[in-house]
Amino acid sequence: MFDTIFGLPLHPLIVHATEVVVPAAALVVLLAALWPRFRRWSGFLPLGLALAALVLVPLARETGEKLKDRVVETALVETHSEMAEGLLPWVAGLVVVAAMLLWWNYRATVGRTIVARAPKWVAIVLAVAALIAATGTTVQAVRIGHSGAAAVWSEVGGVPAPPNSDDD
């Protein structure tokens, strides 16, 4: 099912979407945690982006497995595949933090009436959780992306190097 589109591997398309949405979600969740005005303005945006990332990560993994069946398996491809397994828990953590931030924002502004403020420690815990989840998610996404690029651009993956025209 998740193999090709118009004869081209689907993995690069899904991966590029994932590599944009995952860091964007991490940044928006972190901003929402640290900047109350942004949190009030953004509403469902942090949770929506985090949920989009949560959908894209397994799709990228699935399309990667299909592509892996079509290419020559090398150490770089195997490393990339193994690293990809580590992103989903980070993104799930980002979703949890985004949901807690949405709850906190909703609780703080129920309708147009401001209710009693949560204790300061809640803000600190959410900020620290957002910082950890956003950093871990972004670092893991960058590492996976780099390993995938190294696998592709190191003349591996079943695509032989073009013949040298000077040898003719």
N, C-alpha and C positions, 0 to 999 in steps of 0.2 A: 504494500500500500504506500509506504513512505519511501519510494525509491527514486523515481525520476519524474520530471515534468518536461514534456516536449523533447524527450530523449536526453535531457541534461540532468545530472545529479541534483536532487532537491536539497541536499545537505548545505551547500554553500549559501543558498538563499535563506534557509532557516537560521543558519549560524550568524549571518550578517544581521538579521533582525534581532537575534538573541544578544549579540555583542553591542547593539545599540540600546535595547530596552533594559537589559540587566543593569548596566552602570547608570542609566538615566533613573531607573527606579531607586537604586541605592542613593543617588544624589538627592532626589526629591524626598525620600523618607528621612534622610539626614537633615535636610533643610526644615522639614516639618517638625522634627524633634527639637531643633535648636532655635528656631525662629517662630515665635507665636503668631506673628502677623501672617507669615507665609502659611502656617498651619491652618489658620482660619480661612484664608483665601483659597487654599488648594482643595479643601473638602475631601472628596473621594479620590483625587488624583494619585496620592501616594499609594493607596491600597489598589487602585486600578492598575497602575504600572507594575506593582509588585505581583499582582495576580497574572498579568500578561506575561511577566517573566517566568512565573511558575508554570504556565502552559508551554512557553517556548522551550524551556530547558529540556523537558522530556522529548519534545519533538526533535530538537537538535540531536539529542542522544540517539533516538530511534533512527533518524535519517543517517546519522554517522555510522551506526551499526550496518545499515544497508550498504552504504558506500564502502565500508571496510571489507565487505564480501567481494567487492569488485576490484579492489586494488591489491598490490603486492604488500603483504604484511611485513613491516620493518619495525625496528626498535622504536623509531620516532612515531610511527602510527600507533603502536601499542602503548607508548607513553601517553600520547594524546588521548587515547581511548580511556585509559585508566584515570587520568586526571579529570576527565569529563564527568566521571561518576561522583566527584566531590562537590559539584556546584549545587545540586538540588537541595541538600540540607541548608546551605547558606541562604538560598533564595526562600526556602520555607521559613527560616528565621526572620527574614526581611518582611515576609507577609504577616507574620505574627506581630512584629513591631508596628507595621503600618496599621494593622487592625486595632492595636492598642492605642495608637495615636488618634485614630478616627474616633474611637470610643471616648478618649479623653477630651478631644475637641468637642464632640457632641455633648458630653456631660457638662463641659464648662459653659456652653452657650445654648442650652436647650431652648430651641426656638430663638426668640430675640431677648429672652430673659436670662441674665447672667446668674448662675447659681453659685453656691459657695465654692471657693477655689480648693483644689486638691492640695494636700501637703506638698511642700517643696521637694521632699524626697522622691515623690512620684515623677516630677519633671527630671530630676537627676537620673533616676533609674531608666526612664525612657530615653533620655539623651545618650546614656552610656550603652544601652542595648542597641539603639540605632547606630551609634558609632561602630560598635563591634560588628553588627550585621552588615552594615554598608561597606566597611573596610574588608571584611572577610569575603563578601560577595564580589566586590570589585577586584580584589587581588586574585581570587580564584578564576574569575572570568578572564582576566588579562593573561594569567599563566596558561590557561587552556587555549586561548586564542593564539598565544605565542607558540605553543607547542604544535598547534595545527598548522600554523604558517610555516614553521620549521619543517614539518613533515611534507608539506606541499612544495615548498620552494627549495628543498634539498634534492630535487630530482628523484623523488620516491613516489610511491603511490601508483605504480603501474604505468607511469608515463615515462618512456625512455627519453634520454637527452637527445636533442636534435643532432643529426650528423654534422661533423665539422666540414665545411666546404673547402677548407685548405688541404684536406687529405686526398682529394680527388686526383 
